[in-house]
Amino acid sequence: PNYGTQYSSYNLARFSSVRNNYQPQQHYRQYSHLYSSYSEYRNSRTSLSRTRRTIRKTCPEGSEASHDTCVDIDECENRDICQHECKNTFGSYQCICPPGYQLMLNGKTCQDVDECLEQSVRCGPNRMCFNMRGSYQCIDTPCPPNYQRDPVSGFCLKNCPPNDLECALSPYALEYKLISLPFGIAANQDLIRLVAYTQDGVMHPRTTFLMVDEEQTAPFALRDENLKGVVYTTRPLREPETYRMRVRASSYSANGTIEYQTTFIVYIAVSAYP
């Protein structure tokens, strides 16, 4: 067989038409135009990408890029960022304290202002300045008949006339206790431990405690524990209110007779704020 002839014919049929109609300049212009369009498209995409990167880099602190612009970040959406109220500002935020509180150096937590101390409040005779969370109050702390106020401790101490048995059997001392609490204290939380002392200032070794005057709706109770009277909560403190209770401590001698009696008047103020 004549393979050479067939090969020549195949070459002629395969390439003759291309060679006869080939126009290099036309093809160059066509592909040159396409390349130019692609270059412009690529350059435009590159420019847009660089612009977006530039926006991300130049957005100030506290803002973020969104649709080629900078928008503020609302930090106050994080509820734990401030102890009390949070005020959003562009690029930042501000924590605000309730009346009677001041902002701490960390800019987030608030501290109660002790008006009794900082304002040197003078309530007058037989009254005491009670610093409460967010405010203060002057409360009456009178000494009963046959009592005198100790200038050092501020306690009301009994001063009975000679041979006055009724006076001698009355409580020996009267103490005022002031407690200021935040809103939301849980139930079964110890608040204060009351201690009865002898005339020598030593904790009496045989003392019992009894709550003798209390509002029936007050969320507090008393228990004896290691010669101390412990006042604790019976339910969560979720209402701003001031409570008053009276606790009597009876101290006994070794043979079971009463040696001393102390009355504690306890004020407990619950704040409207945590």
Backbone torsions as a table, in degrees:
resi	resn	phi	psi	omega
1	PRO	NA	152.2	-176.4
2	ASN	-94.0	83.6	-178.2
3	TYR	-70.0	-29.9	-178.5
4	GLY	-66.0	-39.3	179.2
5	THR	-65.0	-44.2	179.4
6	GLN	-63.8	-38.7	-179.6
7	TYR	-65.0	-39.9	178.6
8	SER	-67.3	-40.4	178.4
9	SER	-64.1	-39.7	-179.8
10	TYR	-64.3	-42.1	178.5
11	ASN	-62.8	-40.8	-178.9
12	LEU	-65.8	-44.5	179.6
13	ALA	-68.3	-28.8	-175.0
14	ARG	-79.4	-34.9	-169.4
15	PHE	-121.5	-9.2	-173.5
16	SER	-66.4	-42.7	-177.0
17	SER	-66.4	-34.5	179.9
18	VAL	-69.0	-42.1	-178.7
19	ARG	-65.3	-38.6	-176.3
20	ASN	-70.8	-34.5	-174.6
21	ASN	-104.4	3.5	-174.5
22	TYR	-69.4	127.1	178.3
23	GLN	-127.0	93.4	-172.7
24	PRO	-62.8	-36.8	-177.3
25	GLN	-66.7	-38.0	179.1
26	GLN	-63.8	-43.7	178.7
27	HIS	-66.2	-35.5	179.8
28	TYR	-65.1	-44.3	179.3
29	ARG	-64.2	-39.9	-178.9
30	GLN	-62.7	-50.5	-177.3
31	TYR	-73.8	-29.3	175.7
32	SER	-64.5	-39.5	177.7
33	HIS	-65.3	-43.4	178.1
34	LEU	-63.4	-41.1	179.8
35	TYR	-65.1	-39.3	178.5
36	SER	-63.6	-42.8	179.3
37	SER	-64.2	-41.3	179.4
38	TYR	-65.5	-38.7	178.8
39	SER	-64.2	-42.5	178.0
40	GLU	-63.0	-42.5	179.1
41	TYR	-62.5	-44.2	-178.8
42	ARG	-65.6	-41.7	179.1
43	ASN	-63.9	-38.5	179.5
44	SER	-66.7	-39.6	177.9
45	ARG	-66.3	-40.1	178.8
46	THR	-64.2	-41.7	179.7
47	SER	-64.1	-42.9	179.3
48	LEU	-64.6	-41.6	178.9
49	SER	-62.4	-42.0	178.7
50	ARG	-65.2	-37.2	179.0
51	THR	-63.0	-42.9	179.6
52	ARG	-64.6	-41.3	178.0
53	ARG	-64.1	-36.9	179.4
54	THR	-65.0	-40.8	179.0
55	ILE	-62.7	-43.3	179.4
56	ARG	-61.8	-36.5	-177.1
57	LYS	-76.6	-30.0	-173.6
58	THR	-98.8	-2.1	176.2
59	CYS	-65.4	130.6	-178.4
60	PRO	-66.9	163.2	178.7
61	GLU	-60.9	137.1	-178.2
62	GLY	92.5	3.1	176.6
63	SER	-135.6	168.0	-178.0
64	GLU	-144.8	158.2	-178.6
65	ALA	-77.4	136.6	177.1
66	SER	-152.5	117.1	-178.9
67	HIS	54.4	49.3	175.2
68	ASP	64.4	23.7	174.9
69	THR	-143.0	167.7	-179.5
70	CYS	-99.3	128.1	178.5
71	VAL	-120.1	150.2	-177.1
72	ASP	-71.8	143.8	173.0
73	ILE	-94.8	124.5	-179.9
74	ASP	-84.5	94.1	-179.2
75	GLU	-65.1	-23.0	-176.9
76	CYS	-70.3	-10.5	175.0
77	GLU	-65.7	-22.3	172.7
78	ASN	-82.6	105.2	-172.0
79	ARG	-67.6	-19.0	-177.5
80	ASP	-90.1	4.3	-174.1
81	ILE	-75.3	-29.1	178.5
82	CYS	-126.6	148.1	178.4
83	GLN	-69.2	-36.1	-178.0
84	HIS	-120.8	-108.2	-175.6
85	GLU	-94.2	142.5	177.9
86	CYS	-117.6	130.8	177.7
87	LYS	-115.2	119.1	-178.8
88	ASN	-80.8	135.6	173.7
89	THR	-126.7	162.1	-177.5
90	PHE	-65.9	118.7	178.7
91	GLY	83.9	-3.1	-177.1
92	SER	-160.5	-160.5	177.9
93	TYR	-158.0	168.5	179.6
94	GLN	-140.6	129.4	175.6
95	CYS	-88.0	135.4	-176.9
96	ILE	-119.0	135.8	-178.7
97	CYS	-99.3	153.1	175.1
98	PRO	-67.2	165.7	176.0
99	PRO	-58.1	138.3	-179.7
100	GLY	87.4	3.5	177.1
101	TYR	-120.8	157.4	175.4
102	GLN	-128.3	147.8	-177.3
103	LEU	-75.9	134.3	179.3
104	MET	-76.3	171.0	-177.0
105	LEU	-64.4	-24.3	179.0
106	ASN	-74.8	-6.3	176.8
107	GLY	73.1	9.6	-175.5
108	LYS	-125.8	-42.2	-176.3
109	THR	-98.7	158.1	-177.4
110	CYS	-118.1	146.3	179.3
111	GLN	-123.4	138.9	178.9
112	ASP	-64.5	140.2	175.6
113	VAL	-89.2	124.4	178.0
114	ASP	-84.0	90.4	-178.1
115	GLU	-64.4	-33.6	-179.6
116	CYS	-59.5	-37.4	-178.5
117	LEU	-87.0	-50.6	-173.6
118	GLU	-71.5	-31.1	179.4
119	GLN	-98.7	1.9	179.7
120	SER	49.2	53.5	-177.4
121	VAL	-67.5	131.6	175.7
122	ARG	-115.6	112.0	-175.5
123	CYS	-88.8	-11.7	-179.6
124	GLY	99.6	176.9	-177.3
125	PRO	-65.6	145.2	178.3
126	ASN	57.3	29.0	175.3
127	ARG	-137.3	155.2	-177.0
128	MET	-132.7	140.8	177.3
129	CYS	-82.2	121.1	-178.2
130	PHE	-106.1	105.9	177.6
131	ASN	-77.1	116.6	178.7
132	MET	-108.3	161.1	-178.8
133	ARG	-69.6	109.7	-179.6
134	GLY	97.4	-9.5	-178.7
135	SER	-163.7	-168.4	174.9
136	TYR	-150.3	166.6	-178.9
137	GLN	-151.2	139.3	173.1
138	CYS	-89.9	120.0	-178.6
139	ILE	-113.2	152.1	179.8
140	ASP	-77.1	130.7	177.1
141	THR	-133.2	59.0	-176.3
142	PRO	-73.8	152.6	172.5
143	CYS	-92.0	133.0	179.6
144	PRO	-65.2	170.6	175.2
145	PRO	-56.9	146.4	-178.8
146	ASN	69.9	15.9	176.4
147	TYR	-119.9	151.0	174.2
148	GLN	-130.2	144.0	-179.7
149	ARG	-79.7	126.8	177.4
150	ASP	-72.5	125.7	-175.5
151	PRO	-67.1	-20.6	-177.6
152	VAL	-89.9	-55.7	-176.0
153	SER	-85.6	-23.6	-174.9
154	GLY	81.8	-0.6	178.7
155	PHE	-72.8	155.9	172.6
156	CYS	-93.2	114.9	-177.0
157	LEU	-108.6	142.2	-176.5
158	LYS	-73.1	139.6	177.7
159	ASN	-135.7	83.3	-172.3
160	CYS	-83.9	142.9	170.9
161	PRO	-65.8	157.9	178.7
162	PRO	-59.8	141.3	175.5
163	ASN	63.3	19.8	176.7
164	ASP	-93.5	92.9	-174.6
165	LEU	-66.3	-39.6	-179.1
166	GLU	-62.0	-41.6	178.1
167	CYS	-66.4	-39.7	-177.2
168	ALA	-64.9	-31.0	-178.4
169	LEU	-86.3	-7.0	179.2
170	SER	-77.6	164.5	180.0
171	PRO	-53.0	141.8	-174.7
172	TYR	-75.4	-41.2	-175.0
173	ALA	-135.8	155.8	177.7
174	LEU	-129.2	120.6	-178.1
175	GLU	-121.8	141.5	175.6
176	TYR	-106.1	130.7	177.8
177	LYS	-120.3	131.1	-178.1
178	LEU	-118.5	125.3	-178.8
179	ILE	-127.3	127.6	176.9
180	SER	-113.6	124.7	-173.6
181	LEU	-122.9	149.6	173.8
182	PRO	-77.2	165.2	176.5
183	PHE	-67.9	140.7	170.4
184	GLY	93.3	12.6	175.8
185	ILE	-59.4	134.3	-175.7
186	ALA	-75.7	169.9	176.8
187	ALA	-72.4	156.6	177.6
188	ASN	62.1	36.2	176.0
189	GLN	-106.9	128.0	177.8
190	ASP	-70.9	134.4	-176.5
191	LEU	-109.3	-42.4	-176.7
192	ILE	-154.6	147.2	175.2
193	ARG	-114.4	120.1	-178.8
194	LEU	-94.8	137.0	-177.0
195	VAL	-129.7	136.0	175.5
196	ALA	-103.2	133.7	-177.8
197	TYR	-115.7	156.9	172.9
198	THR	-80.4	177.1	178.1
199	GLN	-64.3	-19.5	179.2
200	ASP	-88.4	3.3	179.2
201	GLY	80.0	18.8	179.4
202	VAL	-104.5	140.2	178.3
203	MET	-61.2	127.0	-176.6
204	HIS	-69.1	134.5	-173.5
205	PRO	-78.4	-12.2	-177.5
206	ARG	-135.6	87.7	-176.3
207	THR	-134.5	136.9	173.4
208	THR	-119.2	154.7	-176.0
209	PHE	-123.8	142.1	-178.3
210	LEU	-142.8	132.1	175.5
211	MET	-84.8	114.7	-172.8
212	VAL	-105.4	-15.1	-178.1
213	ASP	-150.2	108.1	-177.5
214	GLU	-150.0	144.8	173.2
215	GLU	-66.0	132.9	-176.4
216	GLN	-63.5	-27.5	-179.1
217	THR	-90.5	-1.1	-178.4
218	ALA	-65.9	137.0	-176.1
219	PRO	-86.3	45.9	-176.6
220	PHE	-134.8	157.9	175.4
221	ALA	-146.7	171.3	-175.6
222	LEU	-130.5	142.0	174.2
223	ARG	-140.5	150.9	174.4
224	ASP	-84.9	134.2	-179.9
225	GLU	-154.0	111.8	177.1
226	ASN	53.7	49.7	177.8
227	LEU	65.4	20.9	177.8
228	LYS	-128.2	151.6	174.4
229	GLY	-99.6	117.9	-174.9
230	VAL	-104.6	120.1	174.8
231	VAL	-93.2	129.0	-177.5
232	TYR	-137.9	165.0	-178.7
233	THR	-85.1	143.4	176.8
234	THR	-103.5	-13.9	175.8
235	ARG	-155.3	164.6	-179.0
236	PRO	-61.0	143.8	-180.0
237	LEU	-92.3	97.2	-174.3
238	ARG	-121.8	17.8	177.0
239	GLU	-133.8	129.0	176.4
240	PRO	-70.4	115.6	-175.5
241	GLU	-161.8	158.2	176.2
242	THR	-113.9	127.7	-177.6
243	TYR	-112.7	152.7	177.1
244	ARG	-131.9	130.7	178.1
245	MET	-139.6	156.9	-179.2
246	ARG	-121.8	127.7	-179.8
247	VAL	-122.5	132.5	179.1
248	ARG	-110.8	128.6	176.7
249	ALA	-106.7	124.9	178.9
250	SER	-112.9	122.8	-179.1
251	SER	-108.4	133.3	-171.9
252	TYR	-115.2	153.3	174.3
253	SER	-80.9	178.2	-179.0
254	ALA	-64.3	-29.5	-179.8
255	ASN	-91.4	6.2	173.2
256	GLY	95.0	4.4	177.5
257	THR	-89.7	152.2	-179.1
258	ILE	-72.6	126.5	175.9
259	GLU	-98.8	-44.8	-178.2
260	TYR	-139.1	151.9	171.7
261	GLN	-136.1	134.5	179.4
262	THR	-128.6	133.2	176.4
263	THR	-108.1	127.0	176.3
264	PHE	-105.6	126.2	171.5
265	ILE	-105.5	114.2	-171.6
266	VAL	-109.1	124.4	172.7
267	TYR	-104.8	129.1	177.8
268	ILE	-124.3	116.9	-180.0
269	ALA	-107.6	123.8	178.7
270	VAL	-102.4	125.7	-176.9
271	SER	-78.4	163.9	174.4
272	ALA	-84.4	-5.0	-175.3
273	TYR	-123.6	147.3	178.0
274	PRO	-73.7	NA	NA
